[in-house]
Amino acid sequence: MLFLYRFVITIIYFISPIIILIRLIKKKEDIKRFKEKIGFFKKVKIKGDLIWFHGASVGELKSIIPLIEKFEKNKKIKHLLITSNTISSSEIFKKKKFKKVVHQFFPIDTNFLAKKFINYWKPSKVFFIDSEIWPNIILAIKEKKIPLILINGRITTKTYKRWNLLSNFSNKIFSSFDLNLTSDIKTFKYLHKLKSKNIKHFGNLKYIQPQSGLSIINSKFSGIFKKRLIWCAASTHEGEEVVCAKVHTKLKKKFNNLLTIIIPRHINRCKEIKNKLEKFNLKVQIANNHNNSIKNTDIYLVNSYGETNKFYSICKNVFLGGSLIKHGGQNPLEAARMGCNIISGKNIENFTEVYNFLEKNKISKKIYNSKELTSYLKKLLLKNSSNLAIKRKIRTLGQKILNRTYKEINQI
């Protein structure tokens, strides 16, 4: 199976220029940095211990920022390498003022690129975040006898079934991790079945708020939205924005100063979303630094990354996308940490444990259609209050998870 995987991934490497060109046209690749994915590394490694973290995209990298903050203070660590796959994730670290951090795009997982990458950066420890499993990189790391840790590990039922069909191959890969820290109990059980070793469950790192995580809210920003009644639809996917527009139209009959903020999962869709929503006779405004007025605006579209906290801070009610469609939902913890009331659709299997916790504490509500979303939002807007108690509870739980995680990985 390993031979077949390497054969297929090598073919992908050779046709990657075509794939990258298409992604460049769609603005899904950084024109100045896409070469990093095919083995061209411009940034220089400094002498001393380098710790490498890899996560797929925004959510994964945000979850480890509290750990990065701790490693930044560790004088023994000279360099922190962060890799990811998407432009949006690279933007996260541009806005942080970390002194030891360098970001690179993750290379295509061919055998020769994996070895080239590791020989170039020479990490002393490697952390894979969430569900990032890349066979060639993992085996190359083990060949060099570098400690490999899975943190905030998450394996969905669908992913587990796929790996389980290839038991010999999957056992070889998953047994390569020296330590597995899972984000939920389901992943803990699946890793046992996949023959992983040294598996522990402390909780989901996304419960903790990074010290540098809060966007600075100035009076100018908050003043723009001060007189409006706001709800937010975050991490929305195609089709969900239209539902939000219909909900807004119905709620506007009751609340004439209503403003709906939409933060798409992929901001490159903003113009497309704007065109669709304007067909409902709604005034749609795409955010930019020059907009100082939202007078008469119905829908405010956010087209930048890393600022969700800023918008969560000015609204009390948040619908989490990826849940009305068959996507599995998006993580609600960022909004919950800000004391927002959470609403989701029924498709939340990616974060079942988190949603169960929030629902148990009466901070999350599951709806099944636009009619139910309209009805529940109406109740929340009339009540007009956030859940500060859950905010404090999540902060305490998150700090406990962070401390236990940091202590555990420091022993390696």
ABEGO torsion letter per residue (X at the ends): XAAAAAAAAAAAAAAAAAAAAAAAAAGABBAAAAAAAAGBBABBBBBEBBBBBBBABAAAAAAAAAAAAAAAABAABABBBBBBABAAAAAAAAABABAABBBBBBBBBBAAAAAAAAAAAGBABBBBBEABBBAAAAAAAAAAGBBBBBBGBBBBAAAAAAAAABAAAAAAAAAABABBBBABAAAAAAAAAAGBBGBBBAEBAAABBBAAABBBBBAAAAAAAAABBBBBBBGBBBGAAAAAAAAAAAAAAABAABBBBBBBABAAAAAAAAAAAAAAGBBBBBBBAABABABGBABBBBABBGAAAAAAAABABBBBBGAABBAGEBBAAAAAAAGBBBBBBABAAAAAAAAAAAAAAGABBBBABAAAAAAAAAAAAAAGBBBAAAAAAAAAAAAAAAAAAAAAAAAX
